[in-house]
C-alpha cells in the first residue's frame, strides 16, 4: 500500500545486468530494466558499463539521487558506451541516503576493474570491515556493498580468475545478497546460499540478462530462462554461461515478504507467481478470519490481489473502495502528523457510492505502526461505511529484519507492544485478523521460507 514515509517498508534494492555479445550498447536496456524495478528502490539509481573489446580499465558510470527517469536521462545514457554493464536502484538500510552510497560501486584494483550492484544485507559487515581496514583499505561509503567489493579485490590478488575471487568472497560474507558484477569481459551473478534474495536469468537473442525479478526481463523483451539457484555463481561471457555450485547447501530460507509485498505482481520468484501467492494468502485469511460483510476491498496496490482471493473464498463480492491518485509524488510525504494525514487523503480518496451503507472487509498486506490503516478506516466510515473488518495478509511484525528489509526495531513495531485487540481498538476497526505464520508455506507451495520478522526464528546465527 502507499504508506507515509514512516510506515513504508523498504525493499533495499533492485539489480540488473546485461551482456550484449554483438556489441550493442547496454545502457538503454539497463535503464528500462531498472525502471521496471523501481518499486524496489526509489532513493538513488545508477549504471556502469564497459566495452568488452576496449581497454580493461574503461568503466563508464552515471548515478544520482532520485528515480530512474530523473537520473538516467537520454543525454546521460548516450555517454555510457559499452556492451556489458550493471545497474541498481536503491533504498538505504545500511548507509545513508546520499550520493556517494549510490550504486553500482566501481572499484579499480591491482588486477583490473569491476562494477558491483548488490541487493541485500550482510550480518558480519563490521567484522569484515575491521579486517579489511587492517590491510589498509580506505572506505568511501558505509555500505555492505563496498565491503563485498573490497573482499573480491583482496581475494583477486591471489587467484587466477575473478570467479575464484568471488567464490572466496561469497564463502566469507554472511547474510542475504543478490549481486551482479561487471568485470571487463564478464557478467557475473551471485545469490546467497539461503536464497533470501531473488535473482534470475533471461535471454534476448544472444544477449544474457541477470535481474532481481522476472518483470524486468519482460520489460526489455527478454525470455525468462530460470532462477539463479541459492548459492550459485553464474558467469556469462563470450564463451557461454557457466555455473558454479560450490556454495550450495541444503537449507534454504526464501524471504516471504517478497511474495507478500516487495515483488511486482507480474513477477515469478523461484517458480512461484507473486499474483498466485497473494490470492492464496487472501483465501487463507478468509478461512481463518471469516466476516459478515457486503463488500471485500483492498488497499491499493499490494492489498488488492489478496482481497480478490478473500472474496473468492468467502463468496462476498469484491470491488474497489478507493481511487488512487497516481500523480501525487513523494514530495507530498510530510513529517508532521496532520500533513501525513493530508497526504493519505491526496493519494487515496474513498468511492462513497461503493461503500455507503455497506459493511466492509478491508484487506492490506501489513501493519507497521498503524497510522495509514487507521486513516483509511476513518475515511471509509466518514463516507458512510458501516462496519470495517480489517484483514492483514501477513502475521504481526514482532522482530527486526537483518537481511536487507527495512523493518525497524521492536520498539517501533506496533504489534511488539500491543495485542491484536489493542491494535484493533487503536486503528478503529470493528474486527482484525492477521495471517497465521503456519499458513504462510501454503501460499508458496511449500517453498522453505524465512519468517524471522514474524516468529524470531532467524535462518542463521547473527
C-alpha positions as CSV (number, residue, x, y, z in Angstrom):
1,X,0.0,0.0,0.0
2,X,1.0,3.6,-0.2
3,X,2.3,4.5,3.2
4,X,3.7,7.5,4.8
5,X,7.5,7.8,5.0
6,X,7.5,6.2,8.5
7,X,5.1,3.4,7.5
8,X,6.7,2.3,4.3
9,X,8.7,-0.9,4.5
10,X,11.7,-0.6,2.3
11,X,12.9,-3.3,0.0
12,X,16.5,-2.1,-0.2
13,X,17.5,-2.6,-3.8
14,X,17.0,-4.0,-7.3
15,X,19.8,-5.1,-9.6
16,X,20.0,-5.6,-13.4
17,X,22.9,-6.7,-15.6
18,X,23.3,-7.4,-19.3
19,X,25.9,-8.7,-21.8
20,X,25.4,-8.0,-25.5
21,X,28.0,-10.1,-27.3
22,X,27.1,-8.4,-30.6
23,X,28.4,-5.1,-29.3
24,X,25.0,-3.4,-28.9
25,X,25.1,-0.6,-26.3
26,X,23.8,-1.8,-22.9
27,X,22.9,1.4,-21.1
28,X,19.5,2.0,-22.6
29,X,18.3,-1.6,-21.9
30,X,19.6,-1.4,-18.3
31,X,17.6,1.8,-17.8
32,X,14.4,0.1,-18.9
33,X,15.2,-2.8,-16.6
34,X,15.8,-0.5,-13.7
35,X,12.5,1.4,-14.4
36,X,10.6,-1.9,-14.0
37,X,12.4,-2.5,-10.7
38,X,11.7,1.0,-9.4
39,X,9.4,-0.4,-6.7
40,X,12.4,-2.0,-5.1
41,X,14.2,1.3,-4.5
42,X,13.5,5.0,-5.1
43,X,16.3,6.9,-3.4
44,X,19.1,6.6,-6.0
45,X,20.0,4.7,-9.1
46,X,22.9,4.2,-11.5
47,X,24.5,2.3,-14.4
48,X,28.1,1.2,-15.0
49,X,29.1,-0.1,-18.5
50,X,32.2,-1.2,-20.3
51,X,33.2,-2.2,-23.8
52,X,34.3,-5.9,-23.8
53,X,36.6,-5.2,-26.7
54,X,38.0,-2.0,-25.2
55,X,40.7,-1.2,-22.6
56,X,40.1,-3.4,-19.5
57,X,40.0,-0.5,-17.0
58,X,37.5,1.5,-19.0
59,X,34.2,1.6,-17.0
60,X,31.7,4.3,-17.7
61,X,29.4,5.3,-14.8
62,X,26.5,7.6,-14.2
63,X,24.4,7.6,-10.9
64,X,22.4,10.0,-8.9
65,X,19.7,10.6,-6.3
66,X,16.2,10.2,-7.4
67,X,14.0,8.0,-9.7
68,X,15.2,6.3,-12.8
69,X,13.6,8.8,-15.2
70,X,15.0,11.7,-13.2
71,X,18.6,10.4,-13.1
72,X,19.1,8.3,-16.3
73,X,18.0,10.8,-18.8
74,X,18.7,10.2,-22.6
75,X,21.6,12.7,-22.7
76,X,23.3,10.8,-19.8
77,X,22.6,7.3,-21.4
78,X,24.2,8.5,-24.6
79,X,27.5,9.0,-22.9
80,X,27.5,5.5,-21.4
81,X,29.3,3.5,-24.1
82,X,29.7,-0.2,-23.6
83,X,28.0,-3.6,-24.4
84,X,28.3,-5.0,-20.9
85,X,27.0,-3.4,-17.7
86,X,25.1,-3.5,-14.5
87,X,22.5,-1.2,-12.9
88,X,21.0,-0.5,-9.5
89,X,18.0,1.1,-7.8
90,X,18.4,1.7,-4.1
91,X,16.8,2.2,-0.7
92,X,19.1,2.6,2.2
93,X,19.0,0.0,5.0
94,X,22.7,0.3,5.7
95,X,24.4,3.6,4.8
96,X,22.8,7.0,4.5
97,X,20.7,8.1,1.5
98,X,23.4,10.2,0.0
99,X,25.1,10.2,-3.5
100,X,28.4,8.6,-2.5
101,X,26.4,5.5,-1.3
102,X,24.6,5.2,-4.7
103,X,25.5,2.1,-6.8
104,X,26.9,0.5,-8.8
105,X,30.2,0.7,-7.0
106,X,33.2,0.8,-9.3
107,X,36.5,-0.5,-7.8
108,X,39.9,-0.3,-9.5
109,X,42.4,-2.7,-8.1
110,X,45.7,-4.3,-9.0
111,X,44.4,-6.8,-11.4
112,X,41.6,-4.8,-13.0
113,X,38.3,-3.1,-12.5
114,X,34.8,-4.3,-11.5
115,X,31.4,-2.7,-11.1
116,X,29.1,-4.2,-8.4
117,X,25.4,-3.8,-7.7
118,X,24.1,-5.5,-4.6
119,X,20.6,-6.2,-3.1
120,X,20.5,-7.4,0.5
121,X,22.3,-7.0,3.8
122,X,25.2,-8.7,5.5
123,X,25.3,-9.6,9.2
124,X,29.1,-9.8,9.5
125,X,29.9,-6.5,7.9
126,X,31.7,-4.9,10.9
127,X,34.0,-7.9,11.3
128,X,35.0,-7.9,7.7
129,X,35.3,-4.1,7.6
130,X,37.7,-4.2,10.6
131,X,39.8,-6.9,9.0
132,X,40.0,-5.0,5.7
133,X,40.9,-1.8,7.4
134,X,43.9,-3.6,9.0
135,X,45.1,-4.4,5.5
136,X,45.0,-0.7,4.5
137,X,41.6,-0.5,2.9
138,X,40.1,3.0,2.9
139,X,36.3,3.0,2.7
140,X,34.5,5.7,0.8
141,X,31.0,4.6,1.9
142,X,29.2,2.9,4.9
143,X,27.6,0.2,2.8
144,X,27.9,-3.6,2.9
145,X,28.4,-3.4,-0.9
146,X,31.7,-1.7,-0.6
147,X,32.9,-4.4,1.9
148,X,31.9,-7.1,-0.7
149,X,33.8,-5.2,-3.5
150,X,37.0,-4.9,-1.3
151,X,36.8,-8.5,-0.3
152,X,36.7,-9.5,-4.0
153,X,39.6,-7.2,-4.8
154,X,41.7,-8.6,-1.9
155,X,41.0,-12.2,-3.0
156,X,41.7,-11.4,-6.6
157,X,45.4,-10.7,-5.8
158,X,45.8,-14.4,-5.0
159,X,43.5,-16.0,-7.6
160,X,43.8,-16.8,-11.3
161,X,40.3,-15.6,-12.2
162,X,37.7,-13.1,-10.9
163,X,35.3,-16.0,-10.5
164,X,37.6,-17.6,-8.0
165,X,37.9,-14.4,-6.1
166,X,34.1,-14.0,-6.0
167,X,33.7,-17.6,-4.7
168,X,36.2,-17.0,-1.9
169,X,34.4,-13.7,-1.0
170,X,31.0,-15.4,-1.1
171,X,32.3,-18.1,1.3
172,X,33.3,-15.3,3.8
173,X,30.3,-12.9,3.6
174,X,27.3,-13.9,5.7
175,X,23.7,-12.7,5.1
176,X,21.4,-12.0,2.2
177,X,22.5,-11.0,-1.3
178,X,21.7,-10.9,-4.9
179,X,24.7,-9.5,-6.7
180,X,25.5,-8.6,-10.3
181,X,29.1,-7.8,-11.2
182,X,30.5,-6.4,-14.4
183,X,34.1,-7.4,-14.9
184,X,35.7,-6.1,-18.1
185,X,34.9,-9.2,-20.1
186,X,32.3,-11.0,-18.0
187,X,28.9,-10.5,-16.3
188,X,28.6,-12.5,-13.1
189,X,25.7,-13.1,-10.8
190,X,25.8,-14.4,-7.2
191,X,22.9,-15.5,-4.9
192,X,23.2,-16.1,-1.2
193,X,23.1,-19.8,-0.2
194,X,19.8,-19.5,1.7
195,X,18.1,-17.9,-1.3
196,X,16.9,-15.0,0.8
197,X,17.2,-12.5,-2.1
198,X,15.9,-13.3,-5.6
199,X,17.9,-13.3,-8.8
200,X,17.0,-14.7,-12.3
201,X,18.5,-15.2,-15.7
202,X,17.0,-14.2,-19.0
203,X,17.9,-14.1,-22.7
204,X,17.1,-11.8,-25.6
205,X,18.6,-13.1,-28.8
206,X,22.2,-13.7,-28.0
207,X,22.2,-11.3,-25.0
208,X,22.1,-12.6,-21.5
209,X,20.5,-10.7,-18.6
210,X,20.5,-11.0,-14.8
211,X,17.8,-9.3,-12.8
212,X,16.2,-9.2,-9.3
213,X,12.8,-10.1,-10.7
214,X,11.4,-11.6,-13.9
215,X,9.3,-8.5,-14.5
216,X,12.5,-6.7,-15.5
217,X,13.1,-9.4,-18.2
218,X,9.6,-8.8,-19.6
219,X,10.1,-5.1,-19.6
220,X,13.1,-5.4,-22.0
221,X,11.5,-8.1,-24.2
222,X,13.7,-10.9,-22.8
223,X,12.7,-14.5,-22.2
224,X,12.9,-15.8,-18.6
225,X,15.3,-18.8,-18.5
226,X,15.5,-19.7,-14.9
227,X,16.1,-18.5,-11.3
228,X,19.6,-18.4,-10.2
229,X,19.9,-21.1,-7.6
230,X,20.6,-20.4,-3.9
231,X,24.4,-20.5,-3.5
232,X,25.0,-20.3,-7.3
233,X,27.6,-18.2,-9.0
234,X,26.8,-17.8,-12.7
235,X,29.4,-16.4,-15.2
236,X,28.4,-15.0,-18.6
237,X,31.0,-14.3,-21.3
238,X,31.6,-14.9,-25.0
239,X,32.4,-18.5,-24.0
240,X,28.9,-19.0,-22.8
241,X,27.1,-19.4,-19.4
242,X,28.9,-21.3,-16.7
243,X,27.5,-22.2,-13.3
244,X,29.5,-22.7,-10.0
245,X,27.5,-24.6,-7.3
246,X,30.3,-25.0,-4.7
247,X,28.5,-22.8,-2.2
248,X,25.1,-24.6,-2.4
249,X,23.7,-26.0,0.8
250,X,20.6,-28.0,1.8
251,X,19.0,-25.3,4.0
252,X,17.0,-22.6,2.1
253,X,15.0,-19.7,3.5
254,X,13.4,-17.5,0.9
255,X,12.1,-14.1,2.1
256,X,8.3,-14.4,2.5
257,X,7.9,-10.7,2.2
258,X,9.0,-10.8,-1.4
259,X,5.6,-12.5,-2.1
260,X,3.5,-10.6,0.4
261,X,4.7,-7.1,-0.6
262,X,8.1,-6.5,-2.2
263,X,7.9,-8.2,-5.6
264,X,5.9,-6.8,-8.5
265,X,2.6,-8.5,-9.1
266,X,3.7,-9.8,-12.6
267,X,6.9,-11.4,-11.3
268,X,7.6,-15.1,-10.7
269,X,10.2,-15.9,-8.0
270,X,11.6,-19.4,-7.6
271,X,8.8,-20.8,-9.8
272,X,6.0,-19.2,-7.6
273,X,3.9,-16.5,-9.4
274,X,3.5,-13.5,-7.0
275,X,-0.1,-13.0,-8.2
276,X,-1.0,-16.6,-7.3
277,X,0.7,-16.4,-3.9
278,X,-1.2,-13.2,-2.9
279,X,-4.5,-14.7,-3.9
280,X,-3.8,-17.8,-1.9
281,X,-3.0,-15.6,1.1
282,X,-6.3,-13.9,0.8
283,X,-8.1,-17.2,0.6
284,X,-6.2,-18.4,3.7
285,X,-7.4,-15.3,5.6
286,X,-11.0,-15.9,4.6
287,X,-10.9,-19.4,6.0
288,X,-9.4,-18.4,9.3
289,X,-11.0,-15.0,9.7
290,X,-14.5,-15.0,8.1
291,X,-16.6,-11.9,8.3
292,X,-20.2,-10.9,7.6
293,X,-19.9,-8.1,5.1
294,X,-21.3,-6.7,1.9
295,X,-18.0,-5.8,0.1
296,X,-14.4,-7.0,0.1
297,X,-11.8,-4.4,-1.0
298,X,-8.1,-4.0,-0.9
299,X,-5.8,-1.1,-0.1
300,X,-4.1,-0.1,-3.3
301,X,-1.9,-1.6,-4.6
302,X,-0.5,-4.6,-2.8
303,X,-3.7,-5.4,-0.8
304,X,-5.9,-5.8,-3.9
305,X,-4.9,-9.2,-5.0
306,X,-5.2,-10.7,-1.5
307,X,-8.6,-9.1,-1.3
308,X,-9.6,-10.8,-4.5
309,X,-8.6,-14.1,-3.0
310,X,-10.5,-13.4,0.2
311,X,-13.6,-12.5,-1.9
312,X,-13.5,-15.7,-4.0
313,X,-13.1,-17.9,-0.9
314,X,-15.7,-16.1,1.1
315,X,-18.3,-15.5,-1.6
316,X,-18.5,-11.8,-0.6
317,X,-18.4,-9.5,-3.7
318,X,-15.1,-7.8,-4.4
319,X,-15.0,-4.2,-5.5
320,X,-12.8,-1.0,-5.3
321,X,-13.4,1.3,-2.4
322,X,-10.6,3.8,-3.2
323,X,-9.4,5.9,-6.0
324,X,-5.6,6.2,-6.1
325,X,-4.2,9.5,-7.4
326,X,-1.1,8.3,-9.4
327,X,0.1,11.9,-9.9
328,X,1.0,12.6,-6.3
329,X,4.7,12.3,-5.8
330,X,7.0,11.7,-2.9
331,X,7.1,15.5,-2.1
332,X,3.7,15.0,-0.5
333,X,5.1,12.7,2.2
334,X,5.4,15.1,5.1
335,X,6.9,14.7,8.6
336,X,4.1,16.2,10.7
337,X,1.1,14.1,11.7
338,X,-1.6,16.4,10.2
339,X,0.4,16.7,7.0
340,X,0.8,12.9,6.8
341,X,-3.0,12.5,7.1
342,X,-3.5,15.1,4.4
343,X,-1.0,13.1,2.3
344,X,-3.1,10.0,2.7
345,X,-6.2,11.8,1.5
346,X,-4.4,13.2,-1.5
347,X,-3.2,9.8,-2.5
348,X,-6.4,7.8,-1.8
349,X,-9.9,9.0,-1.8
350,X,-13.0,6.9,-1.0
351,X,-15.6,6.0,-3.6
352,X,-18.6,6.9,-1.5
353,X,-21.1,5.3,-3.8
354,X,-19.3,2.0,-3.4
355,X,-19.1,1.9,0.4
356,X,-22.1,3.9,1.7
357,X,-24.3,1.7,3.9
358,X,-22.1,-1.3,3.5
359,X,-20.1,-3.4,5.9
360,X,-16.6,-3.7,4.5
361,X,-13.7,-6.3,4.6
362,X,-10.6,-4.2,4.1
363,X,-7.5,-6.2,3.2
364,X,-3.9,-5.0,3.4
365,X,-0.5,-6.6,3.3
366,X,0.8,-5.4,6.7
367,X,0.5,-3.1,9.7
368,X,3.8,-1.5,10.9
369,X,2.7,1.4,13.1
370,X,-0.9,1.6,12.1
371,X,-1.1,5.2,11.1
372,X,-2.2,4.7,7.5
373,X,-4.7,2.0,8.0
374,X,-6.4,3.9,10.8
375,X,-6.7,6.9,8.5
376,X,-8.3,4.8,5.8
377,X,-10.8,3.2,8.2
378,X,-11.8,6.7,9.3
379,X,-12.2,7.8,5.7
380,X,-14.4,4.8,5.0
381,X,-16.7,5.5,7.9
382,X,-16.9,9.2,7.1
383,X,-18.1,8.1,3.6
384,X,-21.0,6.1,5.2
385,X,-19.5,2.6,5.5
386,X,-20.9,0.5,8.4
387,X,-18.5,-1.9,10.0
388,X,-14.9,-2.2,8.7
389,X,-13.3,-5.6,9.2
390,X,-9.5,-5.4,8.6
391,X,-7.7,-8.5,7.4
392,X,-3.9,-8.5,7.0
393,X,-2.1,-10.9,4.6
394,X,1.0,-11.1,6.8
395,X,1.4,-12.1,10.5
396,X,2.1,-9.3,13.0
397,X,5.6,-7.9,12.8
398,X,7.4,-8.8,16.1
399,X,11.1,-8.8,15.3
400,X,13.5,-6.8,13.2
401,X,14.9,-8.0,9.9
402,X,18.7,-8.1,9.4
403,X,18.7,-9.2,5.8
404,X,18.0,-6.1,3.8
405,X,14.4,-5.4,4.6
406,X,13.9,-2.1,6.5
407,X,11.6,-3.5,9.2
408,X,12.5,-1.3,12.2
409,X,13.4,-2.4,15.8
410,X,10.9,-3.9,18.1
411,X,10.3,-0.6,19.8
412,X,8.9,0.8,16.6
413,X,6.6,-2.1,15.8
414,X,3.1,-1.7,17.0
415,X,2.5,-5.5,17.3
416,X,5.6,-5.9,19.5
417,X,4.0,-3.9,22.3
418,X,0.2,-4.3,21.7
419,X,-2.1,-7.3,21.4
420,X,-4.3,-7.7,18.3
421,X,-7.3,-6.5,20.3
422,X,-5.4,-3.4,21.4
423,X,-4.3,-2.7,17.8
424,X,-7.9,-3.2,16.6
425,X,-9.0,-0.5,19.1
426,X,-6.2,1.8,18.1
427,X,-6.9,1.7,14.4
428,X,-10.7,1.9,14.8
429,X,-11.5,-1.5,13.1
430,X,-14.6,-3.5,14.0
431,X,-12.5,-6.7,13.8
432,X,-8.9,-7.5,13.0
433,X,-7.4,-10.7,11.6
434,X,-3.8,-11.5,10.7
435,X,-2.4,-14.2,8.6
436,X,-1.1,-17.1,10.7
437,X,2.6,-18.0,10.4
438,X,1.7,-21.6,9.9
439,X,-0.4,-20.8,6.8
440,X,2.4,-18.9,5.0
441,X,4.1,-22.0,3.4
442,X,0.8,-22.9,1.7
443,X,0.8,-19.6,-0.2
444,X,4.1,-20.5,-1.9
445,X,3.6,-24.3,-2.5
446,X,5.7,-25.3,0.5
447,X,8.8,-23.2,-0.5
448,X,11.2,-23.1,2.5
449,X,10.8,-19.6,4.0
450,X,12.4,-17.0,6.2
451,X,9.7,-15.8,8.6
452,X,12.0,-14.3,11.2
453,X,10.3,-10.9,11.3
454,X,7.2,-12.8,12.5
455,X,8.5,-15.6,14.7
456,X,12.1,-14.6,15.6
457,X,13.5,-17.8,14.1
458,X,16.4,-16.5,12.1
459,X,17.9,-18.9,9.5
460,X,21.5,-18.1,10.5
461,X,23.4,-17.2,13.6
462,X,23.5,-13.4,13.9
